[in-house]
Amino acid sequence: MSDAAPLEKVEDIEIRLLLEAIYLKYHYDFRNYAMASIKRRLKQAREQLGFATFSALQENLLHDPEMLPRLLRFLTVQVSEMFRDPSYFSAIREKVVPHLRTYPSLKVWVAGCSGGEELYSLVILFREEGLEDRTIFYATDINHEALQAAEAGIFALDRLQLFTENHRKSGGKSSLSDYYQAAYGRASFDKTLRRNVVFSDHSLVTDAVFGEMHLISCRNVMIYFDRELQDRALGLFKDSLSRKGFLGLGSKESLRFSRHATSFADFVREEKIYQRRAA
């Protein structure tokens, strides 16, 4: 047997102990995240934070609370963009919005909002469709720094060309530049886009239902979960949706193998948009 195999086994043990320590000390639960993904992120964290082993990282984490936010940047940050997968937002606009128009008030939950790109995309879409004023948006994430970034609504200016093109492809009814001001290499989005937004810490792993939603958008978050945790999150979404409410997932995510699959009907199958069954 090579030296590499025992070393990898030891690292797996160290990682499981580290995840247990994070849960017991700080109540962030990554224990049922997909192992390959969490291992890759933790290796990157260990190297960039300057630790020789995961055990050394764990020791520091347990005795230095300031290490937690630094580690969370590696465990939770996801690369996103405004109107990512424009056809998804086009389907929301053309297929879902007509149903939402029938409600006097609306609640929309962006679960795992990261830096806010998806949130602002939906708020802008709802403004263009005349639904913003009757809607409360809930933007949640387990990473406090990500929530602060989302609430600030400031993005690097060099990202705006892609955002603008995505917005146009999604069927945007205005220019994206109408919603931000550019200065010093940054784009600051209009504060009025946040007037109906509630930003809050929420974990799909440990937290409970907090409201009845008409639309939940949780894209490219569950790909990091194992099957058990995916089921847990989908059950939470099921219980959080109003009768005939809508759920949007990422392009690589599916309800197919979930025990909650029968609670949903395909609504726009190719865009992974589902509708909560009435019964």
N, C-alpha and C positions, 0 to 999 in steps of 0.2 A: 504493500500500500504506500502511495506517495505521501510526502509531507503535506501536500496541498489539501488532501482530503480531510485529515484530522484538523487542520487549521480552519477549514471552512465550517466544520462541525462545531468547533469552539466558537467561531464568530456567530453562528446561528444561535447558540446558547446565550452568548453575550447580548445579542440583539433582543431576544425574548425577555431577558432580565432587564434590559434597558427600557423596553416598552412597559414592562410591569412597574418599574420604578417611576416612570412618567405618570402612569395611571394612579399609583398609590400616593405619590407626593403632590401631584398637580391636578389630578382628575381629568386629564386628557387621555382618551382611550384610543390608541392606535393598534391594539392587540389583534384585531381581526381585519386589519388592512391586508391587501394582497402582499405576500411576503417578498416576492421579487421586486415589487415597486418600493416597498418600505426599506428593503435592504440597500437598494441602489441609492436612495435618498440619504440614508444614514451614512453610507460610505463616503458620499460627497461631503456631508456635514463633518464627519470625523476628520477627513483630510483638510478641509478648509479651515476648520476651527483649531487644528493643530494638535490632535490627540493620536497617540500611537495605537490605542485599542479602544473598543467600544466600552470596556470596563472603566477605562480612565475617563471617558466622556461621561459615563454614568456617575462616577464618583463626584466629578465636578458639578454635574447637574443637580445632584442631591444636596450639595452644600452651597451652591451659588444660584439663587433664584434668577439672577440676571442672565443666566445661560439659557433659560427656557425660551424667551422670545427669539433668541438667536437660532435655537434649534428648530422652532416652529416655522421659521422662514424656509427651511429645507423640507419640512414634512408636509406643509400645506400650500405653499405658493404654486399656483398653476398659471401657465402662460395662456392668456386669453386675448380676445380682440373684440371690438364693438361690431355687432351684427355678424359675428362669426357664423359661417355657414349661412349665407344670405337667404338660401331657399327655405331654411327653417323659419326665419322671421317673415318671409313672404307668405308662408303657409299660416302663420299666426295671424297676419294681417288679413288674408283673404278668406280663410276658412274658420278660424276661431273667433275673431273679432265680431262677425255678424251674430254669433250666439251671445257673446258678452254684452252686446248692445241692449239685450232684452232685460238686463238687470239694472235696477235703480242705483245700486252701489256695488263696488267690486273690491275684492282683495286678491293681491298677486304676491306670491312668495318666490323670491329668487334665492334658492338654497345653495350655499357654497358660493357666495357672490364674489369672492376673491377681491380683486382691485376695483370692481364695480363696472367693468365693461358691459356685461350682460344686463345689469340693472339699468344703466343709462340707455342702452339700446331699446329696452322695453318701455321705459318712460317716454322716450322720444316717439316711439311707434304709437303709444297710447295718446300722446299729445296730438300727433298728426291725424289720428282717427277720432279725435274728439272725446276720448274716454278718460283722459288724465284726471280731470276735476272730480270724477266720481270714484276714483280708485285710490286705495291705500296700498302701497308697495312695502313689503317686508324683505329687507336684505340681510341675510344672516351668514355667518361664517364662524369657525372656531378660532381663527387667527385675529387677534385684536388689532394688530398692525395692518392687516389687510382691510379690516373694517374702517380704520382711520383713513386709509388711502382711498377707499371707496367714497367715504363721506366728503373727502376733500375735492374729489372730482377733477384731479389734475393729471394730465397724461403728457408724455414726451411728444413734442411736436412732430418728430419724424415718424410717429405711428399714425398720424392723422390721414395720410394719403390712403393707407389701407382701410382705415375706418370709413373714410368717405366713399371709397369704391364699394365697400360692403353695403353701406347704407343705400347707395344708388341701386345696387343689384337687388336689394331686399324690397324695392318698391317705394323707397322714401319719397315723400310728397313735398319735400323742401330741401334746402342745402344743409348739410351737417354743420357748415360754418355758421349757420344762424344760431347755433346752440353753444358756441364757445368763443372765448377771446384768446388770442395768441400773443404771447410776449415772452422774451428771454428763453426761447427754445421750448416753451411749455404751452399747452392748451388748457385753459381753465373753463370748465363747463358751467353754464348758467346755474346760479344758486336756486332759481325757481324750479329746476328739475328735481330738486331734493325736498320740495315743500310737502309732498305727500309720502315721503319715504321714512320708514322706521328702520334704523340700523340696530342690529342686536346680535350678541353672541348666541349661538345655538349649535349644538352638536347632533348630527344625525345618528351618532353612535349611542349617545346616552340620554339625550333630552326627549321631551314628550311633545305631543300636539299642542299648539298654542293658539289656533284659530281655524275658522272654516274658510277655505280658499276657493276661488273660482278658477285660478290658474296657478300651477306650480311649475317653475322651470328650474331643473337641476341637471345641468349638462356637463359631462366630462368630470364628474365627481365620483360616481359609483364604480368607474373603471379601476379605482384604486382599492376597492373593497373586495373581501372574499365573498363567497356565495351567501354565507350566513348573514353577513352585515348588509349585503345588498337587499336581502329579504327584509331585514329590520327596517331599512330606509324606505323601501317600497310600501311596507305596512304603515309606516308613519305618514307617507304621502296619501295613501288610500284613506286613512282615518282623518286626514286634514282637508280633504277635498269635499266640496259641496256636491249635492246630487247632480250628476252630469258635468262635474268640473273637469278641467283639462290638466294633463301632465305632459311636460315636454322633457325628453331625455337627450343625451348626446348621441352622435351618429354611431358610436361603437357600443352603445348600451342597449339593453333590451329587457322586456318583461318575460321573455319566452320561457325561461326555466324557473321563474319565480312561483312560489305557492300563492302569490297574490294575482297572478296573471288573469284569472277568471273574473276578477273584480273590475277589469278594464276592457274596453273595446278599442280596436284600432280606429283612429280617427283620420290621421294622415300618416299612413304606415311608413312611407319612404322617408319621412322626417321625424319618425319616432315620437309622434304626438298621439296621446291616448286620451280616452274619455272614460271617466268613472261611470260604471254601470249604475242604473237607477236602483237596482236591488242586488 
